[in-house]
């Protein structure tokens, strides 16, 4: 009788524990993809990009060996090679467009072109889109000098090489919805390539759920301070969305969600996924859209209402950024491959790949996510609606203190509601859908409901 009672008590304990269990499920296929990332492959890509002499946006477009045109055609040719292993799902193109002279960094009307590879999803009813980018163009000290050598190894050969390596690996697999890998141009002249793509996406009503911009992810040594850091990478995310409506601003102010914009939720998603799949790499959450008074190719996407972030190395080296190649007082200047850390770059690329794969295999995010405010209580009542499409196994309730930068607790539930013993006065929450393999949607911040 006593043994039976003990067994029953243990069983009941397991049921109670399972109702609010904290789970971490890893997908072996994602781990396998991460293991396929090759630092030597990406080094070869960077050196090939450098071999074009300059990739200045306004450089030669006709030569087969020098300038932006030759680089564009080579990148597209590489995408075409990857397409052969994709069963027809990956297609590549150079999306040409014309930019008018702006009296600033575009001296004359110019034809520019983003090199894009689109991995078509297998589910025709799922219109979600993921975008990952790096910028193909480079520059030296004078941003208007299109003739001088501008190797652009790290800025941003590193981002382009990462995008290409990820497309090589992911194109061998199938995903329900579309992923776009793009090497944009015109970044150094004013984010023109990214702006063209973002405005096109808005005009055509693309359902972009996340845009990852990789700009300078291959250097681990800072000049001046001499700090070397191959463990941390910065992820920049905006606070208040550029296109926030008056109604959204009202909710933000009433719920104090300044640190929970869609881009911040994406940044935390990246941190969680990286902790799960990538060894010896920490996502440093930087709470600003980009570096102080500076911008990147994710910015036009944010400005057009899309959720976008930027990956960037922890310490920049200004001896090898926006510099003419030269030896001066014993110091070598110029953005050259020999100053890069390709193992560090491999880890940052792995973070991107794990994030994209998790999102691409995830169910859609829960809908109508709310927190009940009908009565005062030390519990929090969260409610939501199941999403359409791919079946949901359950939901993660994410919890953190108001002063914490990242989620501190994950509570897994099977239903579309949860009453948890954490006061909404002291904690912040979000809900995400999860499938049986642990692929999680982007989190959704709850709004008050009565």
N, C-alpha and C positions, 0 to 999 in steps of 0.2 A: 504493500500500500504506500509505504514511504517512497519507494523507487518510482512508482507511478506518479505520485505527487511532484517529485523532483523533475521528472520528464515533462509533465504538463507545465510546470513553472518555467522550465527552459524553453519550451515551445512557445509559450505566451510571450516570453521575453524576446524571442527571435522575431515574432510577429510585430511586437511594439517597436523593436529596433529597426525592422525593415520598413515600417511605415515612415520613418524619418531617417533613413540611412544615408550615409555619405559615401558615394560611389565614385570610383575612377576606373573607367574601362578603356583600355588601349586597343587600337585596331592594328593587328599585325601587318596589314597591307600598308598602312601609313608608315609604320616603322621601317618596312622594307624600302619604301620609296625614299625615306630619309637616308637610308644606308647607301642608296644608289647615287647620291650627290657626290660629284667628284671635284675636289679642289684643283686637281691637275687639268681637268677639262676646262674649268672656268679660267684658269691661268692661261691656257692656250687661246681661249676666246678673247681675253683681254689683250694678249700680245698681238693677236690678229687685228683687233680694232685699232691698236696703237700703230700698226704697220701702215695704215692709210694716211699717216703723216698728220693730217688735221681732219676733224669731222665738224668743223665750224659750220653752222647752219647755212651760211652764205658762201661756202667754199665750192670747189669744182663739182659739178654734177655729171660731167661727161666722161671723165677719166675712168679707166678700169682699175686703177691702182691707188689713186689718191683722191681724198675729199669725201664729202658727205654722200654723194651719189654712189660711189663705189662701195662705201660702207653699208648703205641701205640695201643695195642689191645682194651683197654678201649675206647680210642677216636674213633677208627673205629666202635666199637659197638654202640656208641652214634650216629655217622653219620648214621648207619644202622637203628636206631630208627626213625631218621628224614625222612629217605627214605620212610617209610611207609605212610607218608602224602604227598608224592610228585607225586603220580600216575606213579611211575616207572621212573621218570626223574632223581632222585638223586641216584647215585651209589657211593660206597666207596671202597677203596682198600688201602693196604700198599704197596707202590712202593719201593721194595727193590733194593739196588744196593751195589756194593762192592767198598770200598776205600782202596787203597794201603797205606802201612805205609809210612809216610812222613818225619820221623826222627825229627818231631817237636811235633805235638799234636795228631797224630795217631800213636801209638806205634807199632801196628801190623796190618796186613791186616784185615779189619773189614767189616761186613755187616751192612749197615745202611738202614733206611726206612722212607720215608715221608708218613704221613697219609693224604690221599686225598679224598675229596668228590666232585664229578663232577655233576653239575646241568645242564643237557643237554638242549639246546635251542629248541624252537618249530619251528624255521624257518630253514629248511635244506640248504637254499641258503645263509644264513648269517654265515660266518665263524669267526666272531669276538670272542675274548676270554677275559674275565676278571679274574684276580687272586687276591685273598686276602690271606695273610699268617700271622702266628705267629710261633715262634720256640718252639718246645716241649722240647728240651734238657735244662738241667740246670747245674750249676757248683757252687763250693764253692771257697774258697781262692785259692787253688791249682787247676788249670785248668786240671791237669792230674790225680787228685784223683777221681776215679770212685766209691769208696766204701763209703766215708763219706756222711752223710746226706747233701743234696743240695735241699732244698724245692722249690726254683724257683717260688715263688708265683707271684711276679710281673714280674720277668725276667725269662721266659716270659710266665708264666701261664696266665697273663693278656691278652696277644695277642692271645693265643690259645683259651681262654674262649670267647673272642670277636668273633673270627672266627666261633666257634661252635654256639654261640648264633645267629649270623647273618645267618648261614646256616640253623638253625632250623626254622627261620622265613621266609627266602626267598624261601626255598624249597617247601613251601605251595603255592607259586605263579608260574606263567609261565612267561618266558622271551624269547625273540626271539633267543638269542645266549647264548653260554656256559659261565658258571661261575664256577671257581674252587676254593674251600676252602681247604687250606692245612696247616697242622702242620708239618713244616719241622724239620729235625734233623741236628746235626753237626754244628750249628751256632757258639757255643762257641769254637769248635775245628778248625774253619776256613771256615764257611759258606758253608760247603760241601753239605748239603741237597738242599739249594737254588741254588747252582751252578749246581748240577745234574739236577734239574728241568729246569733251564734256558737254559742249553746246550741242553737238550732234546727238549725243545720247539723250539729252533733255528734250530736244525737238522731236525725236523719234520715240520718246516715252520708254526708254530702256528701264527695266526694273533692276538697277544696280544695287545690290545689297552691301557691297564692300569694294573699296578700291585701295590697293596697297601700292604705295610709291616707294621705290628703292633708289635712293640717291646718296652715293658715297657710303658703301658698306664694306670696304676692303682695306681700311687702314686702322691700325691699333696703337699708333704712336703719335703723340701730340708734340708739335714743336714748341719751343719756349719752356714749357714745364717739364718736358721729357717723360711725361706719364705714359705708361704702356698699359692698355686695358683690352684684353681679348676675351673678356668674360661678359661685358655689358654692351648692350646696343640700345640706342634711344628710339622710342616710338613716340612721335609727336601727334597730338590730337587736340582739336579745337574744343573750346568750352561751350560757348553759345553758338548754335548753328547760324550760319550766315542768313539763311532764309527763314528764320523763326517767325511764325505768325504772331499776331497780337494775342490770340487765344493760347498759343503754346507758351508765350512769355508769361502769361498770367499763371498757367499751371506750374511752370518752372519756378517762379517766385514763391508760389504758395507751398511747394513741396521741397524747395531748396535743392533742386537737381542741377546746380551749376556744374558739378563734376560728373554728371551722368548723361551727357549728350550722346547721341548715337555713335559718334566717333570715339568718345571715351569708352563706351561699352565695347566697341570693337577692339580698342587698344588693350583692355583688360582680357578680352577673349584671346588675343594673341599671347598675352603673358601666361594665361592658364594653359593654353595648348603647347607653348614652348616649354614650360616646366614639365609637361608630360612626355614630350617626345625628343627634346634636344638637350643633351648633356652639356654642362659647363657653359651655359648661356643664360643670362638674365635680361629680361626686358625691363629697361628703365623707363617708366612712364613719365613723360615730360608733358606737363599740363599747359601747353600752348600749341597753336597751330603749326608753328615752325620755329626755327631759331630766331633770336631777337631781331625784329624788323626785317626778316628775310622770308622767302617763300619757296615753294617747290611745286612740282607737277600735281600734287594732290589738291592744291589750293583751288584751281578752277573747278574741280569736282565738288569741293565743299561749297563754293560760291553758287553752284547750280543745284544745290540741295541734296547731294549724294553723301553717303558716309565714307569718309576717306581719311587715311593716316599716312605718315611718312616714317620709314625706317632710315636711320642715319647712324653712322659709327659714333662711339662714345666720345672720342677725342679727335678733333680735326687737326690736320697738319697743313698750315698755311704756307709752308715752304713748297708744298707740292699741290697747291690748289690755286688756280687762276694765275699761274706763273709762266713766264717764258723759260724755256729750257736753257740753263746756263750754269756755269760754275763761278761763284762769286765769293771771294774771301774764304776759300776752302769749303764753302757750302754748296751742295748741289741742289739747284732749284728745278722745278718742273714736275708734272704729274706723270711719273714713270712707273712701270710695273715693279721694278726692283724695290720700291718702297712700300709695297703692299703686303698684307698678311692674308694669304689665301686660305689658310685653315680657319681663321676668324670669319672670313667671307663665307666659307662653307657652312658654318654654324648659323649665320644670319639667313642664308639661303634656305637652310633646313627649317627655320622658324616660319618663313614664308610658305614653304611647301606644306608643312603640317597644318598651318592655318587654312590655306586654300582647300586642302583635301577634306579636312573636317567639315568646313562650311559646304563644300560641294556635295558631300554625301549626307548632309544633315536634313532633317525635316524642316518644314517652314516654321517660322517663329510663331509662338502662341498669339492669339488675337484678343482684343478687349481686356488687356491685363489691368486689373484694378486692385485697390486696397480699400476695404470697407471702413467707413468713418461714421457709422450709425450710432456708435456708443463708445464711451471711454473705457479702455481696457488695457491691461498690460500684455495682452496677446496681440498678434497682428493677423487679420483675416485677409488672405489674398485669393482672388478669383480670376479666372481667365477662360477663354474659349479655345477648344482644340483647333489647330490649323487644318486647312484643306491639303489634299495631296498625300504624300508619303506617310505611312502609318507612324504614329508616335508611340514609343514604348512607355515613356513617362516624362516627367518634368523636373528640372533642377530649380529649386528656390535658392537664389544666391543671397548671402547675408554679409554685411560688413558694418562696422561702426562708422559714424558720420565722419570721423577724422581719418579713417583708414583709406589708403590709396587703392587697395585691391581687395577683392572678395576674401573673406576670412572663413566662411563656412558654406558648404553646399548640402542642401537637404533634398533628397530625392523623394518624389511622390508620384503615385500613379493616377490620381484624380486631377480634375481641373479646378481644384481649390485646396487651400492649406491654411490651417490655423496653427501658428507657431508661437512659442513662448519667448518672442523677442519684440519688445515694444517699438512701434513706429516712431516714438519720440526719440529713441536712442540709436536706431539702426536704419540702414537703407537696404532696399531689396531689388531684385530683378528676377524674371522668370525666363527659362529657355526650354525648348522642346528637345527631347533626346530619343534616339533610336536604340535598338538592342545592342549595337556595337559601340555605343557611347558618343556617336557623332551628335554634336549639340548645335542648335541654331544660335544666332546672335541673341543675347539677352534683351528683354523688353522691360523698361522701367514702368512700374505701376502708377496709375493716376487715381485720385480719390473717387470713390463711388459710394452712393447712398442707396 
